[in-house]
């Protein structure tokens, strides 16, 4: 790195992907690209289409219908790209192997959901020995799986909602679920985000439809207790010594905080940033956010989502290791009111990636025997 001290670092923004959150990722990538400090970094746009092809993108035309979240698309009429495994970040243009491509210094994955937030891309990048932003393999995998997340949090003494896990739709029992978690209940895919496949259920008819819907997106689903209270979110930043933002509150103008309310309907929810909470409650939420972050082996960044019950007791809902970076996303907005601008936040995330990578390179790979 010393030889390139006075040169811009090449930061590959990796976005799109094969998950149901593909379009959200496009919106996030657009905002990251626009906010990154181009005096310090040279951003390289790599879009992954829904078939899994990696495409080197031109910043002038990488998105179609960029201003419309309902119609936004990745420009797929660009050249296929590959990373050379043994060359630490070297790219090759598959359409023109003689073309010169920049070497990547850090990858910034903005891949929400499966194949991006679940440890799969993180494992690939570790094998390639390229620094990358965000949680590593373990933290990504356990935070993505809501079943494993809840079991680890419960074992650490962190409050969570009651839940049941279902692997077979034929074994779904409304009466059994009602006995364990009560009514109403939420049904959701275990490995999905952005409220995709999530339903709020009050009747057996709704239960059967919700189970079928959730199984469209995963082979394991979660049946979860409804917690009456406010939706509170906290942003966490750091590796071994993370810091936490002020909490924010989501005031939902719908049955629940759905995909449409989060990313499409600007009137679907109101964000109260920061949340109007007393000092004691704010501190309790911040402490729980840091504890959960460490329990789940998170690094770089995460958004920790809570339900704040009517008795002012917080319950953790879930953790997102690649939170949304759209213009209406809570993660960057919470840091802005906590004193870190969007551009500075991106800078800190890149520096955290470099710091972790440097530490990993100092580990011995030689057997003492």
C-alpha positions, 0 to 999 in steps of 0.5 A: 500500500505504501507505493500508492500513498499519493494515489487514489484507492480503487473502490469497487462498488459491488451491487445488484445481485440475485436476491429479491432485494436487487432493486433496493441494492441499485438504489443504495449503490447509486447513493454510495457512488454519488457520496463517495469522496472522489478526490480520495477514491476512484469508484469502480461500478460492478453490477451483478445481474439477476442471473449472476453475471458481473458487469463492468459499468459506466458511471454515466449509464449504469442504471435505467430509470434511476429515479423511479424505484418501481422501474429501476434496472441495471444496465445489462448491455455492458461487458462481462467481468471477472476477478483473477483469483491469484492477482489480488484484485485484478479485473479481466474484461471477458469481452476483451481480454487485452483491455486494461482494467484497474486493480481493486484496492477495496470492494464495497458490497452493497448487496442486500439479502441472499448471495450478498449479505449471507456470507457467500460473497464475503467468502469469495472475497476472502479467498481472493484476498481483497479487503472488503467493507462490512461483516466477514463470513461468520457475522454475515451468515449468522446475522442473515439467518433469523433463526440462528440470530435469535438463538444466539441472542437468546443464549446471550440473555438479550430479549427477543420475541417468541418464535417457531421455525418451520422447515416443511409447509405440510407441518404448518399448524395454525393452532400450534403456532397460536399456542406458542406465539399468540395472535396476531403473529408474523410469518417471514422467510428466515433468510430474506430482508426488506420485509420480502415475503413477510405477512401479519396474520390474524386468522387461519386463512391468512396463516395458510396463505402467509406460510405459502408466501414465505416458502416461496423465498426460503426453505425455512420460515419463521413464525414470530410473536407480534410485539406491540410497541414502537419500531426503533433502529440503531446504527453501529460502526466499527470492528473490535471497538464499535460505536453506536448512533443515536436511535431513530424511530419508524412511524409506519402508516401501514399494517407493518413496515413493508417493502413498499413502505421502506423503499417505494412509497415515500408516505409509507412511513415517517422516520423520527431522527433521532427518536424522542426517547428519554436518556435512560431508554436511549442508553439501554437501546445503544448498549443492547445494540453494541452487545448484539453486534459483538455477540453476532461477530459483526464488523464494519457496520450493521443496523440493529432493529428493535421493538420498544414495548409500551413498558419501555423495554426494548426487544431486538427484532433483527440485525442487518449487516448491509443496511440500506443506503438509499436516500431515505435509509435509516443507517446513514441518516442516523449517523448524520444526526450523530455527527458523521456525514454520508461521505465521511461514513463511507470513508470510515467503512473503507478504512475499517476494511483496510484495517481488518485486512491488514490484521489478517495479513499479519497472521501466520499461515505456517505450521509450527510443526 
